[in-house]
């Protein structure tokens, strides 16, 4: 599938410096591998420019991938958060989350109009803090805040070198849940920190307090990777889910459904809803990792993010750093990349790899409503 954009739209967006809707847009320029696969498989309804509405994401997840109703709604309302006036712009978020009048009007009273509809352009996810996960591998893009010594993707995505770094290259390898979580461990240590929750201190998802506590910096990646396993995985003789290396390459590098895949009922939101493992359980999965959740990230990468100072009630961090788990960690700088602690202060780190995305200079669109912690 190839997207051809109107001349007036490509001309207007060519001048943008934060996010780019590319005139030769294909599914490979969709950051999320699942949304890419849905688009490639013609199972996702979009308008001519790549915009989806809440119901489009919900229908794709629930009706095409067989994801449970509540989880499909949770994901749709969570990521599709721009009003009609923000279509193809996506500068200011205004989600229709549970507890808001918008959500009540739409779900309780059935009012679906310009006041309650929300949109997302699937080609404008790269560099958008409110869409990117708190931590990630950057294989399909979104690597706007990687450590200085990160694998150089040279502006081309999906990035095979990054895939090899995080997923390996053993052709016969099988990815069970423990293998999926080992990838999360690598992302915890050396992965991208470009998402709005990368510096989170709370343990509750904003707007979804009823879900209970979750590790806010990592819940998105853990949930997405383990849900992908349940949705697209194969089942061995012991009843355990796994994906082959070819399956993983199909999703992460080719943005398409694995060969031979057929949809079956898989994920649900809450425990006891009939699925093998609920999303809430996935968000809270524990795993072995040689760097703890609350330890400073990017250790040994040439960028020391920890200032050596502690923080807490009545004890704030110095300018340029943010309090995370009682430690003062260097904040993102003016370029939205995490600064490094050097010579007694947090400083911008020189970029040692090309900072591009499909030929465009990488730019970040900062989160708003609410703002993201750690931002300048």
C-alpha angles and dihedrals in degrees: 000000000000125000118218113193128206113261093239091056097047090047093051094046095044087074093055116109102192108050133007133213100202120223091220092047118170133169088268089071091059108102098211113070093211095051088045091053091048091050093045090048091050090241096120121076113220134163121246092279099046100264121147129191125218092264091052093059091042093052093046093051099038103035102030103032096029094233113162119271098246094044091048090051092045091054096042095050091042100055103028102071114139126105121230092264088060097054110132088004107065097181098132126037124213109169126195095228129167110279094036125108088238092060093044092051092049102040102030103031098028095235108157109172140114089296095057103029119100130191144201129188106222091206092056101062101100112099093007106128095201091057102039120085120252088248128012145156097245091223094136095032131275091111095133094132109041126142116272094256095051120140108276110242091179092222095296122120145229084045114217094190091054090047091054091049094054104026103027127225104255104133095209096046117128122206113219122171092275089054091049090052092050087061089052087052091055090049090051089056105037108000134117117289097193101118126098092250096051090104098031120147099179122085097212128083108240109251093014105072090143090071090072128227120337133172093261097198092055109022094098097053094042091047095045097046096045092044089052088054092053094044099045104018128113123231122237127210091273091055095252123139121238140160125216124230089255090052091051092047090049090056103035103032103026101030094223141110115281115258113275094010119153123182119253130171107279129146133042133179105235134039115262094032094117103263127115093248128004124227091244088057090047092052089055100042112143120215142171115265131159089227117057123230092251097043120104113272130232094037111174094013097107092261116092105199098180116089094198091243126118126216143187141121108001093359115091130188122252120260111288096033136083130214111246119169092339093308127106106234124186110262127226112281130225089286090053092246119125111261122230125234109242134151092003099309144066111266138177111267120226111249111238097187133058110276101214143120117205091331096315125107111256113255131173128223106209122226120254137178084061112019118227121250114244095034119129 
